[in-house]
């Protein structure tokens, strides 16, 4: 049984003056990553050398990928929704329409359903490993990595297994999440001995913890502990119909933070995707990669429901294999120790923390150069579009050019909850 909610309505309340609050926002990610960048740029790093002279070529490479993929420069947000559309196929609208969830009928309920889908889908999006594949019956294709994980998670959601109501399959309830086992995920993700999925146990455990956190956070998820009720919380905090992207992230970091396993805590508050590094003020560098990815993936459901999202560039680039791999593969970053590319690394290794921090800081700089090449400004082309168009796709492309199978230039042990 889950413990009862705190009287505040939050699993783990974080007051604004709590020391952890300073690390649970996008500003902290950017600030501390810039501290690591200054450390490396000053030649003080034992792990990396920064080559700024290679950034213009990188920006041109990314701009070329954007033009190849979006000749009209109408680039959507970097988000989980792109994976549901992989191969140019609309997979999620038919699911919603089949169950009567229509924006024209009830756009609030459609927003709730989209959030019910995207939260567990993003949390299941950590790296799949090179061996895993998903056979998509709808398109007759075999998918891998993020696209495969996305389509598999849609199948999981559409089955109704995440709903606690037999007649209302398109929702995600805490009670159902807490019944999820590795076999549940494995079934819908087509896992077997010949098709292993990295971090299967960790993914299932994360969904179960998500259910526990939702039950103990009625302030956000309501008395019924439905994930989609997050929409109502956010809408309430947008009385003029405008909502800061940073507020979405802040909410998610506080609401979902307690579910991250075995990580740093500060005065009783879990810090999530936050890791030690001596060059950062206070000795900690927050990234919040999956939570920022989730925030980016919230934008379209909220905008479709009529909210205006402001301050998109408060969010940062995502420090993961493709964005970070792009910088290594194009030589903007050079590892001082060549074994960084060949040995297995842990997420908390100093070199990995430094690489991720440099990725965040340099993505801001590359984004500015990409906009200059394309002749667009930040208002029309926020970081969310640069990433999608973009650095993530370019990272995958250069990886395919350099290595069989397009594997990343680093090999990090994953428990299914970081990358």
C-alpha positions as CSV (number, residue, x, y, z in Angstrom):
1,X,0.0,0.0,0.0
2,X,1.1,3.6,-0.7
3,X,1.6,6.0,2.1
4,X,-0.9,8.8,2.5
5,X,-0.3,12.2,0.9
6,X,1.3,15.0,2.9
7,X,-1.1,17.5,4.3
8,X,0.2,20.0,1.7
9,X,-1.0,17.8,-1.2
10,X,2.6,17.1,-2.3
11,X,4.6,13.9,-1.9
12,X,7.7,15.9,-0.9
13,X,6.9,19.6,-0.4
14,X,9.7,22.0,-1.5
15,X,9.4,25.5,-0.1
16,X,10.8,28.3,-2.2
17,X,13.5,28.9,0.4
18,X,14.5,25.3,0.6
19,X,18.1,24.8,-0.5
20,X,17.0,22.2,-3.1
21,X,14.7,24.7,-4.8
22,X,17.7,26.4,-6.3
23,X,18.5,23.3,-8.3
24,X,15.0,22.4,-9.4
25,X,14.6,24.7,-12.4
26,X,16.0,25.3,-15.9
27,X,18.0,28.4,-14.8
28,X,20.0,26.2,-12.5
29,X,20.7,23.8,-15.3
30,X,22.0,26.5,-17.6
31,X,24.0,28.3,-14.8
32,X,25.8,25.3,-13.5
33,X,26.5,23.9,-17.0
34,X,28.1,27.3,-17.8
35,X,30.3,26.9,-14.8
36,X,31.6,23.6,-16.2
37,X,32.0,25.2,-19.6
38,X,34.1,28.0,-18.1
39,X,36.2,25.3,-16.4
40,X,36.9,23.5,-19.7
41,X,37.3,26.6,-21.8
42,X,39.9,27.8,-19.3
43,X,41.9,24.7,-20.0
44,X,41.4,23.3,-16.5
45,X,39.7,20.1,-17.4
46,X,41.3,16.7,-17.2
47,X,38.7,15.3,-19.5
48,X,37.9,17.5,-22.5
49,X,39.2,20.2,-24.8
50,X,36.8,22.6,-26.4
51,X,37.5,23.6,-30.1
52,X,35.4,26.8,-30.8
53,X,36.8,27.0,-34.3
54,X,34.8,23.9,-35.2
55,X,31.5,25.3,-34.1
56,X,30.8,27.2,-37.4
57,X,31.1,24.0,-39.4
58,X,28.9,22.2,-36.8
59,X,26.3,25.0,-37.2
60,X,26.4,24.6,-41.0
61,X,26.0,20.8,-40.7
62,X,23.0,21.2,-38.4
63,X,21.5,23.9,-40.7
64,X,21.9,21.6,-43.6
65,X,20.1,18.8,-41.8
66,X,17.2,21.2,-41.0
67,X,16.9,22.3,-44.6
68,X,16.9,18.6,-45.7
69,X,14.1,17.7,-43.3
70,X,12.1,20.9,-43.3
71,X,12.7,22.9,-46.5
72,X,10.1,25.5,-45.5
73,X,11.7,25.8,-42.0
74,X,8.4,25.0,-40.4
75,X,10.0,22.9,-37.7
76,X,7.8,21.4,-35.0
77,X,8.9,21.2,-31.3
78,X,11.4,18.6,-30.2
79,X,8.9,16.2,-28.5
80,X,7.7,12.7,-28.0
81,X,4.9,13.4,-30.5
82,X,7.4,13.1,-33.4
83,X,8.0,9.5,-32.5
84,X,4.3,8.7,-32.6
85,X,4.4,10.0,-36.2
86,X,7.5,8.2,-37.3
87,X,7.5,7.2,-41.0
88,X,4.9,10.0,-41.6
89,X,2.1,7.9,-40.1
90,X,-0.4,9.4,-37.7
91,X,-0.8,6.7,-35.0
92,X,-2.1,8.7,-32.0
93,X,-5.1,10.5,-33.5
94,X,-6.8,7.3,-34.6
95,X,-6.4,5.9,-31.1
96,X,-8.1,8.9,-29.5
97,X,-10.8,9.1,-32.1
98,X,-11.6,5.4,-31.7
99,X,-12.5,6.1,-28.1
100,X,-14.4,9.3,-28.7
101,X,-11.7,11.7,-27.4
102,X,-12.1,14.5,-29.9
103,X,-10.7,18.0,-29.6
104,X,-13.9,19.4,-31.2
105,X,-16.0,17.7,-28.5
106,X,-14.0,18.3,-25.4
107,X,-10.5,19.8,-25.8
108,X,-9.9,19.7,-22.1
109,X,-10.4,15.9,-22.0
110,X,-8.3,15.5,-25.0
111,X,-5.5,17.4,-23.3
112,X,-5.8,15.2,-20.3
113,X,-5.6,12.1,-22.4
114,X,-2.6,13.4,-24.3
115,X,-0.8,14.0,-21.0
116,X,-1.9,10.6,-19.7
117,X,-0.1,9.2,-22.7
118,X,3.0,11.3,-22.8
119,X,4.1,11.2,-19.2
120,X,4.6,7.4,-19.1
121,X,5.8,7.4,-22.7
122,X,8.6,9.9,-22.0
123,X,9.6,8.0,-18.8
124,X,10.0,4.9,-20.9
125,X,12.2,6.7,-23.4
126,X,15.6,6.0,-21.9
127,X,18.0,4.4,-24.3
128,X,16.8,1.0,-25.6
129,X,20.2,-0.4,-26.5
130,X,21.5,-1.4,-29.9
131,X,19.9,-4.9,-30.0
132,X,16.2,-4.0,-29.3
133,X,13.7,-3.7,-32.1
134,X,9.9,-3.2,-32.3
135,X,7.8,-4.7,-35.0
136,X,5.1,-2.2,-35.9
137,X,2.1,-4.0,-37.3
138,X,0.3,-0.8,-38.4
139,X,3.1,0.2,-40.8
140,X,4.7,-3.1,-41.4
141,X,8.1,-1.7,-40.4
142,X,10.6,-2.6,-37.7
143,X,11.6,0.3,-35.5
144,X,14.5,0.8,-33.1
145,X,15.6,3.2,-30.4
146,X,13.4,6.2,-29.6
147,X,10.9,5.7,-32.5
148,X,10.4,2.1,-31.4
149,X,10.0,3.0,-27.8
150,X,7.5,5.7,-28.7
151,X,5.3,3.4,-30.8
152,X,5.6,0.6,-28.2
153,X,4.5,3.0,-25.4
154,X,1.5,4.1,-27.5
155,X,0.5,0.5,-27.8
156,X,0.9,0.0,-24.0
157,X,-1.3,3.1,-23.4
158,X,-3.9,2.2,-26.0
159,X,-4.4,-1.2,-24.5
160,X,-6.0,0.3,-21.4
161,X,-3.5,-1.4,-19.1
162,X,-2.6,2.0,-17.5
163,X,-6.2,2.8,-16.7
164,X,-8.0,1.7,-13.6
165,X,-11.4,2.0,-15.4
166,X,-12.4,-0.7,-17.8
167,X,-14.7,1.6,-19.8
168,X,-12.2,4.5,-19.9
169,X,-9.0,3.0,-21.4
170,X,-7.4,6.3,-22.5
171,X,-6.1,7.4,-19.1
172,X,-3.3,6.7,-16.8
173,X,-4.2,6.2,-13.1
174,X,-1.9,5.6,-10.2
175,X,-3.6,2.4,-9.1
176,X,-3.0,0.9,-12.5
177,X,0.6,2.1,-12.7
178,X,1.3,0.4,-9.4
179,X,0.3,-2.9,-10.9
180,X,2.8,-2.6,-13.7
181,X,5.5,-5.3,-13.7
182,X,8.5,-5.9,-16.0
183,X,6.5,-8.5,-17.8
184,X,3.8,-5.9,-18.5
185,X,6.3,-3.6,-20.2
186,X,8.1,-6.5,-21.8
187,X,4.9,-7.8,-23.4
188,X,4.0,-4.5,-25.2
189,X,7.7,-3.8,-26.0
190,X,8.1,-7.3,-27.5
191,X,11.0,-8.2,-25.3
192,X,12.4,-11.7,-25.3
193,X,15.8,-13.4,-25.1
194,X,16.5,-12.5,-28.8
195,X,15.1,-8.9,-28.4
196,X,16.5,-7.6,-25.1
197,X,15.6,-4.1,-23.9
198,X,18.1,-2.2,-21.7
199,X,16.8,-1.3,-18.3
200,X,13.5,-3.2,-18.5
201,X,13.4,-3.7,-14.7
202,X,14.2,-0.1,-14.1
203,X,11.5,1.1,-16.5
204,X,8.8,-1.0,-14.8
205,X,10.0,0.1,-11.4
206,X,9.9,3.7,-12.5
207,X,6.2,3.4,-13.6
208,X,5.3,1.8,-10.3
209,X,7.0,4.7,-8.4
210,X,5.2,7.1,-10.6
211,X,2.0,5.7,-9.4
212,X,3.0,6.0,-5.8
213,X,4.1,9.6,-6.3
214,X,0.8,10.5,-8.1
215,X,-1.2,9.1,-5.2
216,X,0.7,11.2,-2.7
217,X,0.5,14.4,-4.8
218,X,-3.2,15.2,-5.0
219,X,-2.4,18.9,-5.3
220,X,-1.3,18.1,-8.9
221,X,-2.9,14.8,-9.9
222,X,-6.2,15.2,-8.0
223,X,-7.9,12.9,-5.5
224,X,-8.3,10.2,-8.1
225,X,-4.5,10.3,-8.9
226,X,-4.9,10.6,-12.7
227,X,-1.9,11.9,-14.5
228,X,-4.0,13.9,-16.9
229,X,-5.2,16.0,-14.1
230,X,-1.9,17.8,-14.4
231,X,-3.6,19.7,-17.2
232,X,-6.2,21.2,-14.8
233,X,-3.4,22.2,-12.4
234,X,-1.5,24.0,-15.1
235,X,-4.6,25.6,-16.5
236,X,-5.5,26.9,-13.1
237,X,-2.1,28.6,-12.9
238,X,-2.7,30.3,-16.3
239,X,-5.7,32.5,-15.5
240,X,-4.9,34.8,-18.4
241,X,-4.4,31.8,-20.7
242,X,-0.6,32.2,-20.7
243,X,1.8,29.8,-19.1
244,X,5.6,29.9,-18.8
245,X,7.5,26.9,-20.0
246,X,9.7,27.2,-16.9
247,X,6.6,26.9,-14.7
248,X,5.7,23.6,-16.4
249,X,9.2,22.3,-15.7
250,X,9.2,23.6,-12.1
251,X,5.9,21.8,-11.5
252,X,7.1,18.5,-12.9
253,X,10.4,18.6,-11.0
254,X,8.6,19.0,-7.7
255,X,5.7,16.6,-8.5
256,X,7.8,13.8,-10.1
257,X,11.1,14.3,-8.4
258,X,10.6,11.7,-5.6
259,X,10.4,8.8,-8.0
260,X,14.0,9.0,-9.2
261,X,16.0,6.1,-7.6
262,X,19.3,6.2,-5.7
263,X,20.2,9.8,-6.5
264,X,21.5,12.8,-4.6
265,X,19.3,14.4,-2.0
266,X,19.5,17.7,-0.2
267,X,17.9,18.1,3.2
268,X,15.5,15.3,2.4
269,X,14.6,16.4,-1.1
270,X,15.5,14.2,-4.1
271,X,17.5,16.1,-6.7
272,X,16.7,13.8,-9.6
273,X,19.1,14.1,-12.6
274,X,21.7,16.0,-10.7
275,X,25.3,14.9,-10.3
276,X,28.5,15.9,-8.5
277,X,31.2,17.9,-10.1
278,X,33.8,20.0,-8.3
279,X,33.8,22.9,-10.8
280,X,30.2,23.7,-10.1
281,X,29.1,26.1,-7.4
282,X,28.0,23.9,-4.5
283,X,29.5,20.8,-6.2
284,X,26.4,19.8,-8.1
285,X,25.2,20.0,-11.7
286,X,21.5,19.5,-12.5
287,X,20.4,18.4,-15.9
288,X,16.8,17.1,-15.5
289,X,17.0,15.6,-19.0
290,X,14.0,13.4,-18.9
291,X,11.9,16.0,-17.1
292,X,12.8,18.7,-19.7
293,X,12.1,16.2,-22.5
294,X,8.7,15.7,-20.8
295,X,8.2,19.5,-20.6
296,X,8.9,19.9,-24.3
297,X,6.4,17.1,-25.0
298,X,3.8,18.9,-23.0
299,X,3.8,22.0,-25.2
300,X,1.6,20.7,-28.0
301,X,-1.2,19.3,-25.9
302,X,-1.3,22.5,-23.9
303,X,-1.3,24.7,-27.0
304,X,-3.9,22.6,-28.7
305,X,-6.1,23.1,-25.6
306,X,-5.8,26.9,-26.0
307,X,-3.0,27.9,-23.6
308,X,-0.2,30.2,-24.8
309,X,3.2,29.0,-23.8
310,X,5.8,31.7,-23.1
311,X,9.5,31.7,-22.4
312,X,10.3,28.6,-24.4
313,X,14.1,29.3,-24.3
314,X,14.1,29.1,-20.5
315,X,14.4,25.4,-21.2
316,X,17.8,24.1,-22.1
317,X,19.2,21.6,-24.7
318,X,19.0,18.0,-23.7
319,X,22.3,16.4,-22.6
320,X,22.1,12.9,-24.1
321,X,23.6,10.7,-26.7
322,X,22.6,12.5,-29.9
323,X,23.2,16.1,-29.0
324,X,26.3,15.3,-27.0
325,X,27.5,12.8,-29.6
326,X,27.2,15.5,-32.3
327,X,29.7,17.7,-30.5
328,X,32.2,14.8,-30.1
329,X,31.8,13.4,-33.7
330,X,32.3,16.9,-35.3
331,X,35.2,17.7,-33.1
332,X,33.8,20.6,-31.1
333,X,34.7,18.5,-28.1
334,X,37.7,16.3,-27.8
335,X,38.2,13.8,-25.0
336,X,41.7,13.9,-23.6
337,X,41.5,10.2,-22.9
338,X,40.7,8.2,-26.0
339,X,39.2,5.4,-23.9
340,X,36.3,7.7,-23.1
341,X,34.9,6.4,-26.4
342,X,35.6,2.7,-25.8
343,X,35.2,1.9,-22.1
344,X,31.8,1.5,-20.4
345,X,31.0,4.5,-18.3
346,X,28.6,5.2,-15.5
347,X,26.2,8.1,-15.5
348,X,27.9,9.6,-12.5
349,X,31.4,9.4,-13.8
350,X,33.1,12.9,-13.8
351,X,33.8,12.7,-17.5
352,X,30.1,11.9,-18.3
353,X,28.9,14.7,-16.0
354,X,31.3,17.1,-17.7
355,X,30.3,16.0,-21.2
356,X,26.6,16.5,-20.5
357,X,27.2,19.9,-19.0
358,X,29.3,21.0,-22.0
359,X,26.5,19.7,-24.3
360,X,24.0,22.0,-22.6
361,X,26.3,25.0,-22.7
362,X,27.5,24.5,-26.3
363,X,24.0,23.8,-27.7
364,X,23.1,27.4,-26.7
365,X,26.0,28.7,-28.7
366,X,25.4,26.4,-31.7
367,X,21.7,27.3,-31.7
368,X,22.6,31.0,-32.2
369,X,25.0,30.1,-35.0
370,X,22.4,27.9,-36.7
371,X,19.8,30.7,-36.6
372,X,22.3,33.0,-38.2
373,X,22.9,30.5,-41.0
374,X,19.2,30.1,-41.5
375,X,18.4,33.8,-41.3
376,X,15.8,33.3,-38.4
377,X,15.6,34.8,-34.9
378,X,15.1,33.1,-31.6
379,X,11.4,34.2,-31.4
380,X,10.6,32.3,-34.6
381,X,13.1,29.5,-34.0
382,X,13.4,28.7,-30.3
383,X,15.7,26.0,-29.0
384,X,12.9,23.5,-29.1
385,X,12.9,23.8,-32.9
386,X,16.7,23.8,-33.2
387,X,16.8,20.6,-31.3
388,X,14.2,18.9,-33.4
389,X,15.3,20.1,-36.8
390,X,18.1,20.0,-35.7
391,X,20.9,19.0,-33.4
392,X,19.3,15.7,-32.4
393,X,18.8,14.6,-36.0
394,X,22.2,15.8,-37.0
395,X,23.7,13.8,-34.1
396,X,22.0,10.7,-35.4
397,X,23.1,11.4,-39.0
398,X,26.8,11.9,-38.2
399,X,26.8,8.8,-35.9
400,X,25.5,6.7,-38.9
401,X,28.3,8.2,-41.1
402,X,31.0,7.3,-38.6
403,X,29.9,4.0,-37.1
404,X,28.1,0.9,-38.2
405,X,24.6,0.9,-36.8
406,X,24.8,4.6,-35.9
407,X,25.9,3.8,-32.4
408,X,26.8,6.8,-30.2
409,X,30.4,7.7,-29.6
410,X,30.1,6.9,-25.9
411,X,29.0,3.7,-24.1
412,X,27.1,4.5,-20.8
413,X,25.6,1.9,-18.5
414,X,21.9,2.8,-18.2
415,X,19.3,1.8,-15.6
416,X,16.6,3.1,-17.9
417,X,16.0,6.3,-16.0
418,X,18.7,8.8,-17.2
419,X,19.2,8.6,-20.9
